[in-house]
Amino acid sequence: MKRGLAIVAGLGLLAATYAVAATTPTSQLVEAPFGSRGSLGDTVSSQHLIATVHEASLAHEVELGSWRGTTAGVWFVADATVEATLESKLIEVDLFIDGVQYGGTKRGDGGTVDEHTVAVRFPATGPLLIELPADVVNFPGARSAVLRISPFGDDRLDSVVEIVIDLTTLEVADRVELEPARDGSR
């Protein structure tokens, strides 16, 4: 009887250990940034940034000043105004589609907002560019992609701006001509 009870108790403890291990959140989830969410056209504030993404589209080719960007996929192109709240910041942008992260391009020859320092009370307005796979609109998460605008560097446990975008509704242009980022609002 004691042996049977010990076996049942041991199996119960193993099951409890498995349940605890299976439900413990990962460090990535525990340390995730706090997103202030909005939609296209909304002005969204985080601890460090105030941002408005005015419009977004997709394009096969972009022209930004004298730079011409081609890609095997498509470009995600957004027009945004970003300013800092407490101190000047470098920013970075990422687009998350169904958990996959696509980072902003650094090929824009210095003409995108995320290649400039944004200052307090002095917004910067201009394009944000992210290279995506050609069939991105067919991805399962394309209807609820999240554009994250955050201070450059480690954003764990920090507050960030997040804009939810339905990529399936965006226009796909062959070629888009863009103006380089500039100081001031739209």
C-alpha positions in Angstrom: 0.0 0.0 0.0 2.8 2.4 0.9 4.6 1.5 -2.3 1.5 2.2 -4.4 0.9 5.5 -2.7 4.6 6.5 -3.3 4.3 5.7 -7.0 1.0 7.7 -7.3 2.5 10.6 -5.3 5.7 10.6 -7.5 3.7 10.6 -10.7 1.6 13.4 -9.3 4.7 15.5 -8.6 6.1 14.8 -12.1 2.8 16.0 -13.6 2.8 19.1 -11.4 6.4 19.8 -12.4 5.5 19.5 -16.1 2.5 21.8 -15.7 4.7 24.5 -14.0 7.3 24.2 -16.7 4.8 24.4 -19.5 3.0 27.5 -18.1 6.1 29.5 -17.1 6.4 32.5 -19.4 9.7 32.9 -21.4 12.1 35.7 -20.6 11.2 37.2 -24.0 7.6 37.5 -22.9 8.4 38.7 -19.4 10.8 41.4 -20.7 8.6 42.4 -23.6 8.2 46.2 -24.2 5.0 47.9 -23.2 3.2 49.0 -26.4 1.0 52.1 -26.7 -1.1 51.0 -29.6 -3.0 53.0 -32.3 -3.9 52.9 -35.9 -2.9 54.8 -39.0 -3.5 58.5 -38.4 -3.5 58.3 -34.6 -1.0 60.2 -32.6 0.4 57.7 -30.1 2.6 58.5 -27.1 5.1 56.4 -25.2 7.4 57.3 -22.4 10.1 58.5 -24.9 8.3 59.2 -28.2 5.2 60.8 -29.8 4.5 59.4 -33.2 1.9 59.6 -36.0 2.0 57.3 -38.9 0.0 59.3 -41.5 -0.2 56.7 -44.3 1.3 53.5 -45.5 1.7 51.6 -48.7 3.7 48.9 -50.4 6.0 49.4 -53.4 8.3 47.3 -55.6 10.8 50.2 -55.9 11.4 53.4 -54.0 13.3 56.5 -54.9 14.5 58.7 -52.0 16.4 61.7 -53.1 19.2 60.4 -55.3 19.0 56.9 -53.8 16.9 54.2 -55.7 16.0 51.1 -53.7 15.0 47.8 -55.4 14.2 44.6 -53.6 13.3 41.0 -54.5 10.2 41.5 -52.3 8.3 44.7 -51.7 9.0 47.8 -49.6 6.7 48.7 -46.7 6.6 52.5 -47.0 5.1 54.7 -44.3 5.0 58.5 -43.8 5.5 59.4 -40.2 6.1 62.3 -37.8 8.1 61.4 -34.7 9.3 63.5 -31.8 11.0 62.8 -28.5 9.3 63.5 -25.1 12.1 63.9 -22.6 15.5 64.0 -24.5 16.7 63.6 -28.0 16.6 60.0 -29.2 17.7 57.9 -32.1 14.8 55.6 -33.1 14.4 52.3 -34.8 11.4 50.8 -36.6 10.4 47.2 -36.9 7.3 45.5 -38.5 6.0 42.4 -36.8 3.9 40.0 -38.9 2.7 36.9 -37.0 5.6 37.1 -34.6 8.3 37.5 -37.3 10.3 40.8 -37.0 11.4 42.8 -40.1 13.7 45.7 -39.3 13.9 49.1 -40.9 16.3 49.5 -43.8 19.5 51.4 -43.3 19.9 51.6 -47.1 18.0 54.8 -47.4 21.1 57.0 -47.7 20.2 58.9 -44.5 16.8 60.0 -45.8 14.4 58.1 -43.5 13.1 59.3 -40.1 14.8 56.4 -38.3 18.2 57.5 -39.5 17.9 60.9 -37.7 17.9 61.9 -34.1 14.4 63.1 -33.0 14.3 66.0 -30.6 12.0 67.2 -27.9 9.3 69.6 -29.4 11.0 69.4 -32.8 9.4 66.6 -34.7 10.9 64.9 -37.8 8.7 63.9 -40.7 9.4 61.6 -43.5 9.5 58.0 -44.8 10.0 54.8 -42.9 11.2 51.9 -45.1 11.1 48.1 -44.4 11.9 45.4 -46.9 9.4 42.5 -46.9 8.9 39.2 -48.8 7.0 39.6 -52.1 4.0 37.5 -50.9 3.7 39.3 -47.5 0.0 40.1 -48.1 -0.7 36.4 -48.1 0.9 35.8 -44.7 -1.5 34.7 -41.9 -0.7 37.8 -39.8 -0.8 40.3 -42.6 -4.2 41.7 -41.4 -2.8 42.6 -38.0 0.9 43.6 -38.6 2.4 45.8 -35.9 4.8 48.7 -36.8 6.9 49.4 -33.7 8.7 52.7 -33.3 11.1 52.6 -30.4 14.2 54.3 -29.0 17.3 52.8 -30.5 18.8 50.0 -28.6 17.4 47.6 -26.0 13.6 48.1 -25.6 13.0 45.3 -23.1 10.7 46.5 -20.3 10.4 49.9 -22.0 7.5 51.7 -23.6 7.2 51.9 -27.3 4.7 53.1 -30.0 2.9 50.4 -31.9 0.7 51.0 -34.9 -1.6 48.1 -36.1 -1.8 47.9 -39.9 -3.8 45.6 -42.2 -1.2 45.0 -45.0 -3.9 43.4 -47.2 -5.6 46.8 -47.7 -2.5 48.7 -48.7 -1.9 49.9 -52.3 1.0 48.2 -54.1 2.8 50.6 -56.4 5.4 49.8 -58.9 7.5 52.8 -58.0 7.2 55.5 -55.3 9.1 58.8 -55.1 9.8 60.0 -51.6 11.1 63.2 -50.0 13.9 62.8 -47.5 13.1 63.2 -43.8 12.9 66.8 -42.7 12.4 68.7 -39.5 8.9 69.8 -38.7 5.3 68.4 -38.7 3.4 67.3 -41.7 
